[in-house]
Amino acid sequence: MGWAMYSGQIVRLRALEMTDLANIMKGWNNFEMRRFLASMLPMSENAEREWLDRATKFDPWRDGNMVLAIENKKTSEFLGTTGLHSISRQDRRAEFGIAIHDPKNFGKGYGTDATRVMLWVGFHVLGLNAIYLHALAHNSRALHVYEKNHFKRVGVLRQALFVEGEFRDTVIMDILKSDFMKEYPPGSKIGEP
């Protein structure tokens, strides 16, 4: 099943395709990007191909996951991926994740825009009530993006992840549908195609 494309101001979210593998591998094993993810271990092309094969077939309600490609709206350049994970039909909540792969694309607003669009998808398309995330407490760039998108800090897991030789805290954040709908009520859009 393919997913429609969703547009923000500067990015577009679209279905992942197997043809994205080369673009994923260009930036996926970049330490500067991976140091803020749960695992800094490199991924082989074969392992990434297997993951991509599964991800291209994800159904949010059957598999509890939905991962979309992020691309530059003007140039169609592949920028990274964003997803909703652990989607619960009963609780109508999911965990948010995002990765802009190439450090040359950091700080350009792509992550902020992609986050906003994925929240729109979660609340307007999937009908979720809450979206949460875990972010490394020292990842100030990501925390800034999430706060710009109205995520609220709701807790800290102390020394939750072993990163770069030490245990680091993770910040738990969430956003409720009612908070998001204040800015983007039913019928609203983030950007034009």
C-alpha positions in Angstrom: 0.0 0.0 0.0 1.5 3.4 -1.0 1.1 6.6 1.1 0.1 9.9 -0.3 2.6 12.7 -0.2 2.2 15.3 2.5 3.6 18.8 2.0 5.1 21.3 4.5 6.6 24.7 3.7 9.9 23.3 2.5 9.7 19.5 2.6 7.4 16.8 1.3 6.9 13.4 3.0 6.3 10.5 0.7 6.3 6.7 0.8 9.7 5.0 1.1 10.8 3.0 -1.9 13.5 0.4 -2.4 15.1 2.9 -4.8 15.8 5.1 -1.7 18.5 2.6 -0.5 21.4 4.4 -2.2 20.4 7.7 -0.8 19.9 6.2 2.7 23.3 4.7 2.6 25.0 8.0 1.6 24.3 9.5 5.0 23.0 6.8 7.3 26.5 5.8 8.7 27.5 9.3 9.4 28.7 9.6 13.0 27.6 13.2 13.4 24.0 12.2 12.7 24.0 8.7 14.4 25.5 10.0 17.6 22.0 11.3 18.6 20.2 8.0 17.7 19.8 5.0 19.9 22.6 3.2 18.1 25.9 4.5 16.8 26.8 1.2 15.3 27.2 1.3 11.5 24.6 -0.6 9.4 25.6 -2.7 6.4 23.8 -2.1 3.1 22.4 -5.6 3.3 20.9 -4.9 6.8 19.5 -1.6 5.6 18.0 -3.2 2.5 16.2 -5.7 4.7 14.9 -2.9 6.9 13.8 -0.9 3.9 12.0 -3.9 2.4 10.0 -4.1 5.6 9.5 -0.4 6.0 8.1 0.0 2.4 5.4 -2.5 3.5 4.5 -1.1 6.9 0.8 -0.6 7.7 0.3 1.6 10.7 -2.5 -0.5 12.2 -1.1 -3.9 11.4 2.6 -3.3 12.1 2.4 -0.4 14.5 4.9 1.6 12.3 4.8 4.1 9.5 8.0 5.5 8.1 8.1 8.2 5.4 10.9 9.7 3.3 11.6 13.4 3.7 12.5 15.2 0.6 13.2 18.8 -0.4 10.1 20.2 -1.9 11.9 22.2 -4.6 14.7 19.8 -5.6 13.2 16.4 -4.6 16.5 15.7 -2.8 16.2 12.8 -0.3 16.9 14.4 3.2 16.1 11.5 5.6 13.2 9.7 7.2 10.5 10.3 9.8 8.1 7.9 11.4 5.6 7.0 13.9 6.3 3.8 15.9 4.6 1.7 18.5 1.3 3.0 17.1 -1.5 1.9 19.5 -5.0 1.7 18.0 -6.5 1.3 21.5 -4.6 4.3 23.1 -4.4 6.3 19.9 -0.8 7.2 20.6 2.5 6.7 18.9 6.2 7.4 19.3 7.8 10.0 16.9 11.2 9.6 15.3 13.1 11.6 12.7 16.6 11.6 11.1 18.0 14.2 8.7 20.9 12.2 7.3 23.5 14.6 5.9 24.9 17.2 8.4 25.0 19.7 5.5 21.2 19.8 5.8 21.2 20.4 9.6 20.0 23.8 10.7 18.0 24.6 7.5 14.5 24.0 8.9 14.0 20.6 7.3 13.6 18.8 10.6 11.2 21.4 12.0 9.0 21.3 8.9 9.1 17.5 8.6 8.1 17.2 12.3 5.2 19.5 11.8 4.0 17.6 8.8 4.3 14.2 10.5 2.3 15.5 13.5 -0.3 16.6 11.0 -0.4 13.1 9.5 -0.6 11.5 13.0 -3.5 13.7 14.2 -5.4 14.4 10.9 -4.9 11.2 9.0 -4.3 8.5 11.6 -6.6 10.1 14.3 -4.1 9.8 17.1 -4.6 11.5 20.4 -1.0 11.8 21.6 2.5 11.6 20.1 5.5 11.2 22.3 9.3 11.0 21.9 12.5 10.3 23.7 15.5 12.6 22.9 19.0 12.7 24.3 19.1 15.6 26.8 22.3 17.0 25.2 20.8 17.1 21.7 19.9 20.8 21.9 19.2 21.0 18.2 16.5 18.3 18.3 15.0 19.6 21.6 14.7 23.1 19.9 12.9 21.5 16.9 10.4 19.7 19.2 9.7 22.7 21.3 9.1 24.8 18.2 6.5 22.2 17.3 4.8 22.5 20.8 6.0 19.2 22.3 6.1 19.5 26.1 8.8 18.1 28.4 7.0 15.5 30.6 10.0 13.7 32.2 13.6 12.6 32.2 15.0 9.1 32.1 18.2 9.4 34.0 21.3 7.8 32.5 19.1 6.0 30.0 21.5 5.5 27.1 25.2 4.8 26.9 26.6 7.3 24.3 30.1 8.3 23.5 31.6 6.7 26.6 29.1 7.8 29.2 25.5 7.4 30.3 23.2 10.1 29.2 19.7 11.3 30.2 16.8 11.2 27.8 14.1 13.7 27.8 10.5 12.5 27.3 8.2 14.9 25.4 4.7 14.7 24.1 2.1 16.6 22.3 -1.7 16.1 22.5 -4.1 16.3 19.5 -5.9 19.2 21.4 -2.7 21.2 21.5 -1.9 20.6 17.8 -5.4 21.3 16.6 -5.3 24.9 18.1 -2.9 25.8 15.3 -3.9 23.2 12.7 -7.7 22.6 13.1 -9.6 20.1 10.9 -9.4 21.1 7.2 -6.0 22.9 7.6 -2.8 22.1 5.8 0.8 22.7 6.6 1.9 23.7 3.0 0.9 23.4 -0.6 2.2 20.5 -2.8 
